Amino acid sequence: MKKIIVLILAIVSLVSSSLEAQITEGHISYKMDVASDDPDMAMAVSMMQGSKMEMYFKDKATRVEMSMGAMMNITSITDENSGNVLMLMGGMMGKNAVQTTIAETEKSNTENMPKYDVTFSDETKVIEGYNCKKAILTDEGGNENIFWYTEEIMMSKKGQNYLNEEIPGMAMQYDMNNGGLKMTLTVTKVETTLDKKTSKTLFQTAIPDGYNVMTMDQLKMMGGGQ
């Protein structure tokens, strides 16, 4: 059970961690492939089959919805205009909400997230019609994360760490190794406009009814201080 909670915390951290281009509004869909060589992660990996991520962005606001199979759903909303961040989590630990700020999130990321050396490669490939370049992020333990990014899409990276600020564009595919959990996210669809009526509620950072309000420190304590 503790292994699964630590896994959830790692993914929350992933969701909660800016470029001049053509596209500044849209909806991007990712498929997610998950694997691990750690036997203790086998149940979690099984539960996460069919995971996916949806990303919405407009006017320096972003919304990321991550569905982790049968395990958990996480929604992260960041509004650079107001400086607010809201994370909503639903699943095996109930319905919980964490409300914070971009400044607090970035301070936590600086203190707790791995430091990376970034190497840019000459390799290129096309993903969903977008020309992508390759970047390799190597952490202090020697683990490599591979990013394929395009400079044709612009969105705010404030308060997030899945969009590394050292990479000059939007990640269209990335391979990550986080504590023995291997995840590959690949874009499957890009829409370059949002419905005007729907987008008015997509980026609201007020906590909805029915959620237990927590701090990030309280959430970390559920993982045994990890």
C-alpha positions as CSV (number, residue, x, y, z in Angstrom):
1,M,0.0,0.0,0.0
2,K,2.8,2.4,0.9
3,K,4.5,1.8,-2.5
4,I,1.3,2.8,-4.3
5,I,0.9,5.9,-2.2
6,V,4.5,6.9,-2.9
7,L,3.8,6.3,-6.6
8,I,0.8,8.6,-6.4
9,L,2.9,11.3,-4.8
10,A,5.5,11.0,-7.5
11,I,2.8,11.5,-10.2
12,V,1.2,14.4,-8.2
13,S,4.7,15.9,-8.2
14,L,4.9,15.3,-11.9
15,V,1.6,17.1,-12.5
16,S,2.2,20.0,-10.1
17,S,6.2,21.0,-11.1
18,S,7.4,29.5,-20.4
19,L,8.6,30.6,-25.6
20,E,7.5,32.4,-28.6
21,A,5.6,30.2,-31.1
22,Q,2.5,30.1,-33.3
23,I,-0.1,28.2,-31.2
24,T,-1.2,29.7,-27.9
25,E,-4.5,28.0,-27.3
26,G,-5.6,24.4,-27.6
27,H,-6.2,20.9,-26.4
28,I,-3.6,18.2,-26.5
29,S,-4.3,14.5,-25.9
30,Y,-1.6,12.0,-24.7
31,K,-1.6,8.2,-24.4
32,M,0.5,6.9,-21.5
33,D,2.4,3.6,-21.5
34,V,3.6,2.5,-18.0
35,A,6.1,-0.2,-17.0
36,S,8.4,-1.1,-14.1
37,D,11.1,-3.7,-13.3
38,D,10.2,-3.4,-9.6
39,P,8.0,-6.4,-8.5
40,D,6.5,-4.2,-5.7
41,M,5.2,-1.9,-8.5
42,A,3.5,-4.7,-10.5
43,M,0.0,-4.1,-9.0
44,A,0.2,-0.4,-9.6
45,V,1.4,-0.8,-13.2
46,S,-1.4,-3.2,-13.8
47,M,-4.0,-0.7,-12.4
48,M,-2.5,2.0,-14.6
49,Q,-3.0,0.3,-17.9
50,G,-5.1,2.5,-20.2
51,S,-3.8,5.7,-18.6
52,K,-4.0,9.0,-20.5
53,M,-3.5,12.7,-20.2
54,E,-5.4,15.7,-21.5
55,M,-3.9,19.2,-21.6
56,Y,-5.8,22.4,-22.2
57,F,-4.2,25.9,-22.4
58,K,-5.2,29.4,-23.1
59,D,-4.2,33.0,-22.0
60,K,-1.4,31.8,-19.7
61,A,-3.7,29.3,-18.0
62,T,-3.4,25.5,-18.2
63,R,-5.4,22.5,-17.2
64,V,-4.0,19.0,-17.1
65,E,-6.3,16.0,-16.5
66,M,-4.4,12.7,-15.9
67,S,-6.4,9.5,-15.8
68,M,-4.3,6.7,-14.3
69,G,-6.3,3.6,-15.2
70,A,-8.2,2.2,-12.3
71,M,-6.0,3.9,-9.7
72,M,-6.6,7.6,-9.7
73,N,-7.6,10.8,-11.5
74,I,-5.7,14.0,-11.0
75,T,-6.6,17.4,-12.4
76,S,-4.1,20.3,-12.1
77,I,-5.1,23.9,-13.0
78,T,-2.6,26.7,-13.1
79,D,-3.5,30.3,-13.8
80,E,-0.4,32.4,-14.3
81,N,-2.5,35.6,-14.4
82,S,-3.7,35.1,-10.8
83,G,-0.8,33.0,-9.6
84,N,-3.1,30.3,-8.3
85,V,-2.7,26.5,-8.5
86,L,-5.4,23.9,-7.8
87,M,-5.0,20.1,-7.7
88,L,-7.9,17.8,-7.5
89,M,-7.4,14.1,-6.8
90,G,-10.0,11.3,-6.9
91,G,-9.6,7.6,-6.4
92,M,-8.3,5.2,-3.8
93,M,-7.7,8.0,-1.2
94,G,-11.0,9.7,-1.7
95,K,-11.6,13.1,-3.2
96,N,-8.9,15.5,-2.1
97,A,-8.0,19.1,-3.1
98,V,-4.8,21.0,-2.7
99,Q,-4.9,24.7,-3.3
100,T,-1.6,26.6,-3.5
101,T,0.2,29.2,-5.6
102,I,2.7,29.2,-8.4
103,A,5.4,30.7,-6.2
104,E,4.9,28.0,-3.5
105,T,4.8,25.2,-6.2
106,E,8.0,26.4,-7.8
107,K,9.8,26.8,-4.4
108,S,8.8,23.2,-3.6
109,N,10.0,22.0,-7.0
110,T,13.3,23.7,-6.5
111,E,13.8,22.1,-3.1
112,N,12.5,18.6,-3.9
113,M,12.7,17.9,-7.6
114,P,15.8,16.3,-9.2
115,K,18.4,18.5,-10.9
116,Y,18.9,17.8,-14.6
117,D,21.7,18.2,-17.1
118,V,20.1,19.0,-20.5
119,T,21.6,17.9,-23.8
120,F,20.1,18.9,-27.1
121,S,20.4,16.5,-30.0
122,D,20.4,17.0,-33.8
123,E,17.8,14.2,-34.1
124,T,14.4,15.1,-35.4
125,K,11.1,13.4,-36.1
126,V,7.5,14.3,-36.9
127,I,4.7,13.7,-34.3
128,E,1.1,14.4,-35.3
129,G,2.3,16.6,-38.1
130,Y,4.7,18.7,-35.9
131,N,8.4,18.8,-36.4
132,C,10.1,17.8,-33.2
133,K,13.6,18.0,-31.8
134,K,15.2,15.7,-29.2
135,A,16.4,16.7,-25.7
136,I,18.0,14.4,-23.1
137,L,17.5,15.3,-19.4
138,T,19.9,13.3,-17.1
139,D,19.3,13.4,-13.3
140,E,22.0,13.1,-10.6
141,G,21.5,9.3,-10.5
142,G,22.2,9.0,-14.2
143,N,18.6,8.3,-15.2
144,E,17.7,9.7,-18.7
145,N,14.4,11.3,-19.6
146,I,14.0,11.8,-23.4
147,F,11.9,14.7,-24.6
148,W,10.7,15.2,-28.2
149,Y,9.5,18.8,-28.4
150,T,8.1,21.2,-31.0
151,E,8.6,25.0,-31.0
152,E,5.3,25.5,-32.8
153,I,3.2,25.4,-29.7
154,M,3.4,27.9,-26.8
155,M,1.9,27.6,-23.4
156,S,2.7,28.7,-19.8
157,K,5.1,26.4,-17.9
158,K,4.7,28.2,-14.6
159,G,4.0,26.0,-11.6
160,Q,4.6,22.8,-13.6
161,N,7.6,20.4,-14.0
162,Y,6.4,18.1,-16.7
163,L,7.1,21.1,-19.0
164,N,10.8,21.7,-18.3
165,E,11.7,25.4,-18.7
166,E,15.0,24.5,-20.2
167,I,13.3,22.9,-23.2
168,P,12.3,25.6,-25.7
169,G,8.9,24.2,-26.7
170,M,6.1,21.8,-26.0
171,A,6.9,18.1,-25.3
172,M,5.1,15.9,-27.9
173,Q,6.6,12.7,-26.5
174,Y,8.6,12.0,-23.4
175,D,10.1,8.9,-21.8
176,M,10.6,9.3,-18.0
177,N,12.1,7.1,-15.3
178,N,10.8,8.1,-11.8
179,G,11.8,5.9,-8.9
180,G,11.7,2.7,-11.0
181,L,8.4,3.7,-12.7
182,K,8.9,4.1,-16.5
183,M,6.3,6.2,-18.3
184,T,6.1,7.1,-22.0
185,L,3.6,9.9,-23.0
186,T,2.9,10.4,-26.7
187,V,0.6,13.0,-28.2
188,T,-2.3,11.4,-30.1
189,K,-4.3,14.5,-31.0
190,V,-3.8,18.3,-31.2
191,E,-6.7,20.8,-31.4
192,T,-5.8,24.4,-31.8
193,T,-8.9,26.1,-30.5
194,L,-11.1,25.7,-27.4
195,D,-14.9,26.0,-27.2
196,K,-15.5,29.5,-25.8
197,K,-18.3,28.5,-23.5
198,T,-16.5,25.5,-22.1
199,S,-13.2,27.3,-21.7
200,K,-14.7,29.8,-19.2
201,T,-14.9,27.0,-16.6
202,L,-11.9,25.0,-17.5
203,F,-9.4,27.2,-15.7
204,Q,-11.3,28.0,-12.5
205,T,-9.2,27.5,-9.4
206,A,-11.9,27.5,-6.7
207,I,-12.3,24.2,-4.9
208,P,-15.5,22.4,-5.9
209,D,-18.0,21.0,-3.4
210,G,-17.4,17.5,-2.1
211,Y,-13.6,17.6,-1.8
212,N,-11.5,17.2,1.4
213,V,-9.1,20.2,1.5
214,M,-5.5,19.2,2.2
215,T,-2.0,20.8,2.1
216,M,0.8,19.3,0.1
217,D,2.6,18.5,3.3
218,Q,-0.5,16.5,4.5
219,L,-0.5,14.6,1.3
220,K,3.2,13.8,1.6
221,M,2.6,12.6,5.2
222,M,0.2,9.9,3.8
223,G,3.2,8.5,2.0
224,G,5.2,8.1,5.1
225,G,7.2,11.3,4.7
226,Q,8.4,10.4,1.2
